Amino acid sequence: MLLNPFEVTKAVDFSDDEILDKFVDFPKLTFNAIVNPASPMPQFLVSGKGGGRTHLMRYYSYPIQKRRATRQGSKLLDSINSDGYLGVYMRCSGLNGLRFTGKGIDDEAWQTVFAAYMDIWITENLLNVLCDMQHNGAGWSIEQISNFCAAMNVLLPPATDPDEVRSTTLDFVIESVRGARRDMDRAVNDAAFTRELHVEVYGSPGDLVFGAAASASRHLHGLGSVRFTYLVDEFENLSEAQQMYLNTLIREKQLPCSFMIGSRTPGVRTHKTLSAGEENRKGSEYELIELDNRYREDAGSYGEFCARLALNRLNRLDRSGGIDYVASEAELRAVLGGASGDVDHVQALVSLLAKKSAPHERPHLKRLWDVVYEQSDNESLASQIVTAVAVEENPVIERLRIHRFYQSLRSTSGQPTLEGAREAAAFLPSVGRLSRESKNYVGLWRVDMTAHVYNSIQERMPQQGLDKLIETSGFLPRNFLIILKSIARYVDFAGGEPFVKGSTVDAKAQLAGVADASSWFVSDALPSGPLGNACDIAIRRLGNLLQRARYSDKPNEVGYAAFSIGSGALTEDAQRVLDACVSHELLVEIPNGRSARNYGPRLRKYQLHPMVAPSYSLPTSRRGEMRLVPAAASAVFDAEVPESEYLVVLNAQLATMKAPFSRKRSSKEEPLFDA
């Protein structure tokens, strides 16, 4: 593969043509039913990193509208009228908002200057679009342009020379706005040295933005029925005070304008405005569109969407060399391991275990022998119990029997008996039909016990298949593409040609690709500074706690990947870190939590993000959960909690899962994570 089709995954790195070429619509509902750029109601479009927000907003922007018209053979104005809107796209990251702070100047002055600067900057973006339209067949007459420019001259700051006669050409108006922006840039930058702001501010926030759109709608043919939608992306790069400016425009919006504000989910810091402390309200002043949640609401369509994203990339590969890349979802599934992506774990484990030890010395059997001997001081009994549960040809059944045997120790006061081992073996026969209860037990515990056997020989459990990769993405499409990018690299490095029809991407390459993508995700998601360090400690503590629970002698729950927190307060630092882990997508908060047993309040419930889970050999789907009292949760999420206190609390969490399954454990045991 000369070029990895998944190499570029960020929409900001695409050209306008690539934005159009790589756009894939959401199945069934379509993105136009989720997001409406022609709506008069302002919209906040939020998602986690990699949710597709920037790609979608750029897809609705004027440069892409122009390219769609060209490809469809339509006149530009006809196409824009058919769309019902004109998309003026801009990214807040280009503003360098930090320039508008500090330097010995009070915050109120900066807020006023920032609002004036934004008015000019947004208007300049609109004028650039109008100029490009005129150069690409809009066909506006000299009179129309002159009338528009005359209206704009009234909106612009007055000339320094009272006798100056302003031109009514589009170039003059654009240069006037551009010059005003440059003057403000210079004044803002000079303030670092002069500690003064030499800026004259005219009008109120939005006067220029709304006036420019209204003038274009009134004077330029073909724009009278068009919505002027300002697509403002990367809202998270603005401070709370700076966001208040755009919130003010949303509140005081004037036709024909509307707004679509794009942001990472935690990046919307406020809905307050500059209008006497008023605050915008969802459903009244704006609509909130959470892309991740829309994906979660229709997981089937999200899976189809991800498959289409992959095929869109693969279908654009050069096939002139005779390489036949997959071209359908069915072919993609086949390459990734078939319809289900199942692996024959029993045979794989038999082979791996044979290289490590004799059948009777398998790690899980040795551990069973040690547990029985420690509690009975009887070597003969330990050997008999191991023999009773052993199944040389099926190590998964062995581990299931051991788990069943450990569960039986509750009813025997913790004392192991040969009868208990034989009952476990009879409950899970290696040949013949299973009872309904036994089938349910196997269905419940098979995956975890299989993973346990792999873990006992320092191997990761191979899991493959398109559905598993999509599930791991955690409803963030870019994560799926990054996983495929990593997989393609591994296959290519091994000398293979990934995603060729008839080939197979083996489970090892998929496992390695997922592991790499998981490692990248964690490092990319962490916030910067001390808070990021605290989040890193918290996720490592949590991940290793859940890992220790899943691979314990007797897990109490299936598929540990989630936890709930009992009623009560966490420490202030723990709550701050927990909130940051959620807002930065390291954790997913489960809506509505869960009901507490025997009493009414709902408990807060969270899941380790599916992209984080592979780093700790944990499942990407949510089944069982660990219940943490606030003190235990604080020990996980408060980085200031000493290691010694952390061990006391967390060893208690694992006490009933590790032989001899007591309620108490020593705080002198090994740490639950590498500090």
ZAMARGU-4260 file (C-alpha; in steps of 0.2 Angstrom, whole numbers, plus 5000, padded with zeros to 4 digits):
<rodrens>
0) 5000/5000/5000 | 5009/5016/4994 | 4998/5027/5004 | 4988/5023/5019 | 4970/5029/5015
5) 4967/5032/5034 | 4983/5043/5036 | 4974/5059/5037 | 4960/5059/5050 | 4957/5078/5055
10) 4945/5088/5044 | 4956/5104/5047 | 4970/5095/5036 | 4958/5092/5021 | 4957/5104/5006
15) 4940/5110/5001 | 4939/5096/4988 | 4944/5083/5000 | 4930/5089/5012 | 4918/5086/4998
20) 4925/5070/4992 | 4927/5062/5009 | 4910/5068/5016 | 4898/5053/5020 | 4880/5056/5025
25) 4873/5048/5040 | 4862/5033/5035 | 4843/5034/5036 | 4841/5050/5046 | 4854/5060/5036
30) 4864/5075/5043 | 4852/5087/5036 | 4839/5080/5048 | 4851/5082/5062 | 4858/5099/5058
35) 4850/5113/5048 | 4861/5127/5042 | 4846/5136/5034 | 4837/5137/5051 | 4833/5154/5058
40) 4836/5146/5076 | 4855/5147/5081 | 4863/5130/5084 | 4877/5124/5095 | 4885/5109/5087
45) 4895/5100/5100 | 4904/5083/5101 | 4919/5075/5108 | 4936/5076/5098 | 4934/5067/5082
50) 4915/5067/5082 | 4915/5074/5064 | 4909/5092/5069 | 4922/5102/5059 | 4920/5091/5044
55) 4901/5094/5044 | 4903/5113/5047 | 4915/5114/5033 | 4904/5104/5022 | 4890/5117/5024
60) 4902/5132/5021 | 4902/5142/5005 | 4918/5135/4997 | 4910/5118/4997 | 4893/5125/4991
65) 4902/5132/4976 | 4911/5115/4972 | 4894/5106/4974 | 4886/5118/4961 | 4901/5116/4949
70) 4900/5097/4950 | 4881/5097/4948 | 4882/5109/4933 | 4871/5122/4942 | 4873/5141/4943
75) 4881/5146/4959 | 4866/5158/4965 | 4853/5145/4960 | 4862/5131/4970 | 4864/5143/4985
80) 4845/5147/4984 | 4842/5129/4983 | 4852/5126/4999 | 4843/5140/5007 | 4858/5147/5016
85) 4875/5155/5013 | 4888/5147/5024 | 4902/5159/5031 | 4914/5148/5039 | 4928/5153/5052
90) 4938/5145/5065 | 4941/5154/5082 | 4958/5146/5083 | 4965/5158/5071 | 4960/5173/5082
95) 4973/5169/5095 | 4961/5175/5109 | 4975/5176/5122 | 4980/5193/5113 | 4965/5201/5121
100) 4969/5198/5139 | 4981/5205/5152 | 4995/5218/5147 | 4990/5229/5162 | 4973/5233/5154
105) 4957/5229/5163 | 4945/5215/5157 | 4931/5226/5153 | 4941/5236/5141 | 4947/5220/5133
110) 4929/5213/5131 | 4924/5229/5122 | 4939/5229/5110 | 4937/5210/5107 | 4918/5213/5102
115) 4923/5227/5090 | 4937/5216/5083 | 4925/5201/5081 | 4913/5212/5072 | 4926/5217/5059
120) 4933/5199/5058 | 4916/5191/5054 | 4911/5204/5042 | 4928/5202/5033 | 4924/5184/5031
125) 4907/5188/5024 | 4914/5201/5011 | 4927/5188/5006 | 4913/5176/5001 | 4903/5189/4992
130) 4919/5194/4982 | 4922/5176/4977 | 4904/5174/4972 | 4905/5189/4961 | 4921/5182/4953
135) 4912/5165/4950 | 4897/5170/4941 | 4885/5178/4953 | 4882/5192/4940 | 4878/5206/4951
140) 4877/5223/4941 | 4888/5238/4944 | 4872/5246/4951 | 4869/5232/4964 | 4887/5232/4969
145) 4887/5251/4971 | 4871/5251/4982 | 4878/5237/4993 | 4895/5246/4995 | 4886/5263/4999
150) 4876/5254/5013 | 4892/5246/5019 | 4901/5263/5020 | 4888/5270/5031 | 4891/5255/5043
155) 4910/5257/5043 | 4919/5269/5055 | 4919/5287/5048 | 4934/5292/5038 | 4948/5302/5046
160) 4946/5315/5033 | 4929/5323/5033 | 4931/5328/5014 | 4935/5310/5009 | 4923/5303/4996
165) 4922/5284/4998 | 4922/5273/4983 | 4907/5261/4981 | 4917/5246/4974 | 4918/5230/4982
170) 4937/5230/4982 | 4937/5247/4992 | 4925/5241/5005 | 4934/5225/5008 | 4951/5234/5009
175) 4943/5246/5021 | 4937/5232/5033 | 4953/5223/5031 | 4963/5240/5035 | 4952/5242/5051
180) 4956/5225/5056 | 4975/5227/5053 | 4974/5244/5063 | 4966/5234/5078 | 4979/5220/5076
185) 4993/5233/5078 | 4985/5241/5093 | 4981/5225/5102 | 4999/5219/5099 | 5007/5236/5104
190) 4998/5235/5120 | 5010/5222/5126 | 5023/5236/5126 | 5014/5252/5129 | 5001/5245/5142
195) 4988/5256/5133 | 4975/5252/5120 | 4973/5265/5106 | 4957/5259/5098 | 4941/5268/5093
200) 4925/5258/5095 | 4910/5263/5085 | 4893/5255/5087 | 4887/5241/5097 | 4891/5222/5095
205) 4883/5215/5080 | 4879/5231/5071 | 4892/5228/5057 | 4889/5209/5056 | 4870/5211/5055
210) 4871/5226/5044 | 4882/5219/5031 | 4871/5203/5029 | 4855/5214/5028 | 4863/5225/5015
215) 4869/5210/5004 | 4851/5203/5006 | 4843/5219/5001 | 4855/5225/4986 | 4863/5209/4979
220) 4851/5200/4967 | 4848/5182/4972 | 4852/5184/4990 | 4835/5191/4996 | 4828/5174/5002
225) 4844/5166/5008 | 4849/5164/5026 | 4866/5171/5030 | 4873/5157/5042 | 4889/5161/5051
230) 4898/5145/5055 | 4909/5148/5069 | 4920/5133/5073 | 4932/5129/5088 | 4922/5140/5100
235) 4932/5131/5114 | 4947/5142/5110 | 4938/5158/5117 | 4938/5162/5135 | 4921/5164/5145
240) 4921/5182/5143 | 4925/5181/5124 | 4911/5168/5122 | 4899/5181/5129 | 4901/5191/5113
245) 4895/5177/5102 | 4881/5173/5114 | 4876/5192/5113 | 4875/5190/5094 | 4864/5175/5096
250) 4852/5183/5108 | 4851/5199/5097 | 4851/5190/5080 | 4843/5200/5066 | 4837/5193/5050
255) 4843/5187/5038 | 4857/5180/5050 | 4859/5164/5059 | 4873/5155/5068 | 4880/5138/5070
260) 4893/5137/5084 | 4904/5122/5084 | 4913/5117/5099 | 4920/5102/5109 | 4908/5097/5122
265) 4917/5104/5137 | 4922/5120/5127 | 4905/5129/5129 | 4909/5138/5145 | 4894/5150/5146
270) 4878/5155/5138 | 4879/5172/5147 | 4878/5188/5136 | 4884/5206/5137 | 4865/5211/5137
275) 4863/5216/5156 | 4868/5199/5162 | 4855/5190/5152 | 4858/5171/5149 | 4853/5162/5133
280) 4842/5147/5136 | 4841/5131/5126 | 4825/5130/5115 | 4823/5148/5117 | 4838/5157/5110
285) 4847/5141/5103 | 4846/5123/5099 | 4859/5111/5106 | 4865/5097/5095 | 4876/5084/5103
290) 4883/5073/5089 | 4889/5059/5100 | 4872/5057/5108 | 4864/5056/5091 | 4876/5042/5086
295) 4872/5033/5102 | 4853/5034/5099 | 4855/5024/5083 | 4870/5013/5085 | 4865/5003/5070
300) 4866/5018/5058 | 4882/5023/5067 | 4890/5007/5062 | 4884/5008/5044 | 4891/5026/5044
305) 4908/5020/5050 | 4909/5006/5037 | 4904/5019/5023 | 4918/5031/5030 | 4931/5017/5028
310) 4924/5012/5010 | 4925/5030/5005 | 4943/5030/5008 | 4947/5013/5001 | 4937/5016/4985
315) 4948/5031/4981 | 4964/5021/4981 | 4973/5019/4965 | 4968/5002/4957 | 4978/5004/4941
320) 4991/4991/4948 | 4979/4977/4948 | 4976/4978/4967 | 4958/4974/4970 | 4953/4983/4987
325) 4937/4979/4996 | 4922/4989/4989 | 4908/4984/5000 | 4903/4982/5018 | 4902/4963/5016
330) 4920/4962/5008 | 4926/4974/5022 | 4919/4962/5035 | 4926/4947/5027 | 4944/4955/5027
335) 4942/4959/5046 | 4937/4941/5051 | 4920/4937/5044 | 4903/4942/5049 | 4905/4940/5068
340) 4924/4942/5069 | 4925/4927/5081 | 4941/4919/5085 | 4943/4900/5090 | 4950/4904/5107
345) 4950/4886/5113 | 4962/4880/5100 | 4972/4896/5101 | 4974/4894/5120 | 4978/4876/5119
350) 4992/4880/5107 | 4999/4895/5117 | 4998/4885/5134 | 5007/4870/5126 | 5022/4882/5123
355) 5022/4888/5141 | 5019/4873/5152 | 5013/4855/5154 | 4993/4854/5154 | 4993/4851/5173
360) 5004/4866/5176 | 4993/4879/5167 | 4994/4895/5177 | 4975/4895/5182 | 4977/4877/5188
365) 4993/4881/5198 | 4984/4895/5206 | 4969/4884/5211 | 4981/4872/5219 | 4989/4886/5229
370) 4972/4892/5234 | 4966/4875/5240 | 4983/4871/5249 | 4984/4888/5258 | 4966/4885/5265
375) 4967/4866/5268 | 4986/4863/5271 | 4982/4847/5261 | 4993/4843/5246 | 4983/4828/5241
380) 4966/4837/5242 | 4974/4851/5231 | 4979/4839/5218 | 4963/4830/5218 | 4953/4846/5216
385) 4964/4851/5201 | 4962/4834/5193 | 4943/4835/5195 | 4941/4852/5186 | 4955/4849/5173
390) 4950/4848/5154 | 4966/4847/5144 | 4958/4850/5127 | 4947/4865/5133 | 4956/4878/5145
395) 4941/4889/5144 | 4930/4876/5152 | 4943/4873/5165 | 4943/4891/5170 | 4924/4892/5170
400) 4924/4877/5182 | 4937/4885/5193 | 4926/4901/5194 | 4911/4890/5198 | 4921/4881/5212
405) 4927/4898/5219 | 4909/4903/5220 | 4904/4888/5230 | 4916/4892/5244 | 4903/4904/5251
410) 4892/4889/5255 | 4906/4879/5263 | 4912/4893/5275 | 4927/4895/5263 | 4934/4878/5265
415) 4938/4869/5248 | 4930/4852/5246 | 4933/4838/5233 | 4914/4837/5232 | 4913/4856/5227
420) 4925/4853/5213 | 4916/4838/5206 | 4900/4848/5207 | 4908/4862/5197 | 4914/4849/5184
425) 4897/4841/5183 | 4889/4858/5181 | 4900/4861/5166 | 4903/4845/5157 | 4917/4845/5143
430) 4906/4834/5132 | 4887/4832/5130 | 4873/4845/5132 | 4873/4858/5145 | 4858/4862/5155
435) 4849/4878/5153 | 4857/4885/5169 | 4874/4880/5163 | 4871/4888/5146 | 4867/4904/5155
440) 4882/4903/5166 | 4893/4900/5151 | 4885/4914/5141 | 4888/4926/5156 | 4906/4922/5160
445) 4914/4914/5145 | 4922/4930/5138 | 4929/4935/5155 | 4936/4918/5159 | 4943/4917/5141
450) 4952/4933/5144 | 4958/4927/5161 | 4967/4912/5153 | 4975/4924/5140 | 4980/4936/5154
455) 4988/4922/5165 | 5001/4919/5151 | 5004/4938/5148 | 4994/4938/5132 | 4980/4949/5126
460) 4964/4941/5121 | 4962/4943/5102 | 4946/4951/5097 | 4943/4956/5079 | 4929/4960/5067
465) 4922/4976/5060 | 4908/4977/5074 | 4921/4976/5087 | 4932/4990/5080 | 4917/5001/5078
470) 4912/4998/5096 | 4929/5002/5102 | 4928/5020/5093 | 4916/5025/5107 | 4904/5034/5094
475) 4918/5046/5088 | 4921/5042/5070 | 4939/5048/5070 | 4943/5035/5082 | 4937/5022/5070
480) 4948/5029/5056 | 4963/5030/5068 | 4961/5012/5073 | 4961/5007/5054 | 4976/5018/5051
485) 4986/5009/5064 | 4980/4992/5058 | 4985/4996/5040 | 5002/5001/5046 | 5005/4984/5055
490) 4999/4974/5040 | 5010/4985/5028 | 5025/4983/5040 | 5023/4964/5040 | 5024/4965/5021
495) 5005/4962/5018 | 4993/4973/5008 | 4979/4978/5019 | 4961/4978/5014 | 4963/4968/4998
500) 4948/4958/4993 | 4950/4940/4998 | 4964/4943/5011 | 4962/4943/5030 | 4968/4955/5042
505) 4973/4943/5056 | 4968/4946/5074 | 4986/4950/5080 | 4987/4965/5068 | 4969/4971/5074
510) 4974/4969/5092 | 4990/4979/5089 | 4981/4992/5080 | 4968/4994/5093 | 4982/4995/5107
515) 4991/5009/5097 | 4975/5019/5094 | 4971/5017/5113 | 4987/5023/5119 | 4986/5038/5107
520) 4968/5042/5112 | 4973/5043/5131 | 4988/5055/5128 | 4978/5066/5116 | 4962/5067/5127
525) 4971/5072/5143 | 4969/5090/5147 | 4985/5101/5148 | 4995/5106/5164 | 4992/5100/5182
530) 4974/5095/5179 | 4980/5083/5165 | 4993/5075/5177 | 4979/5072/5189 | 4968/5065/5176
535) 4982/5053/5171 | 4984/5047/5188 | 4966/5044/5191 | 4963/5035/5174 | 4978/5024/5178
540) 4972/5020/5196 | 4954/5017/5189 | 4960/5006/5175 | 4971/4995/5185 | 4958/4993/5199
545) 4945/4987/5186 | 4959/4976/5178 | 4963/4969/5194 | 4945/4965/5197 | 4942/4957/5180
550) 4957/4946/5182 | 4955/4942/5200 | 4951/4924/5206 | 4933/4927/5207 | 4926/4943/5199
555) 4909/4948/5207 | 4903/4956/5191 | 4904/4952/5172 | 4914/4963/5161 | 4921/4976/5172
560) 4922/4992/5163 | 4910/5003/5173 | 4908/5010/5191 | 4895/5019/5201 | 4898/5031/5215
565) 4887/5030/5231 | 4877/5045/5238 | 4889/5057/5246 | 4902/5070/5242 | 4919/5067/5235
570) 4933/5078/5240 | 4934/5094/5230 | 4949/5089/5220 | 4942/5072/5216 | 4926/5079/5210
575) 4936/5092/5199 | 4946/5078/5191 | 4931/5066/5189 | 4922/5080/5180 | 4938/5083/5169
580) 4939/5065/5164 | 4921/5065/5159 | 4922/5082/5149 | 4938/5076/5140 | 4930/5059/5135
585) 4941/5048/5146 | 4925/5043/5155 | 4908/5042/5149 | 4894/5046/5161 | 4879/5035/5160
590) 4863/5045/5158 | 4851/5043/5174 | 4864/5033/5183 | 4857/5018/5192 | 4845/5015/5206
595) 4853/5011/5223 | 4848/4994/5230 | 4836/4994/5244 | 4834/5013/5244 | 4829/5026/5232
600) 4842/5038/5227 | 4850/5036/5209 | 4869/5033/5209 | 4881/5042/5197 | 4887/5029/5185
605) 4902/5030/5173 | 4911/5019/5160 | 4929/5019/5155 | 4929/5026/5137 | 4929/5011/5125
610) 4945/5019/5118 | 4954/5018/5135 | 4948/5001/5139 | 4960/4991/5128 | 4975/4999/5137
615) 4970/4989/5152 | 4963/4973/5144 | 4945/4978/5148 | 4930/4976/5138 | 4924/4990/5127
620) 4905/4986/5131 | 4897/4989/5147 | 4890/4975/5158 | 4896/4974/5176 | 4900/4988/5187
625) 4911/4991/5202 | 4902/5001/5216 | 4913/5013/5225 | 4908/5023/5241 | 4913/5041/5240
630) 4929/5038/5250 | 4935/5025/5238 | 4931/5036/5223 | 4940/5050/5231 | 4955/5039/5233
635) 4955/5035/5214 | 4952/5053/5208 | 4961/5063/5221 | 4979/5063/5216 | 4984/5071/5233
640) 4978/5055/5242 | 4994/5046/5247 | 4997/5029/5240 | 4996/5021/5257 | 4978/5027/5260
645) 4974/5023/5242 | 4979/5005/5245 | 4969/5003/5261 | 4953/5008/5252 | 4956/4999/5236
650) 4962/4983/5243 | 4946/4982/5252 | 4937/4984/5235 | 4946/4968/5229 | 4945/4958/5246
655) 4930/4947/5241 | 4937/4943/5224 | 4954/4936/5229 | 4956/4920/5238 | 4952/4917/5252
660) 4938/4929/5248 | 4938/4938/5265 | 4930/4955/5269 | 4947/4962/5274 | 4964/4963/5266
665) 4981/4970/5272 | 4986/4987/5266 | 5004/4980/5264 | 4999/4971/5248 | 5007/4977/5231
670) 5000/4993/5224 | 4986/4992/5212 | 4995/5003/5199 | 5013/5008/5195 | 5015/5025/5203
</rodrens>
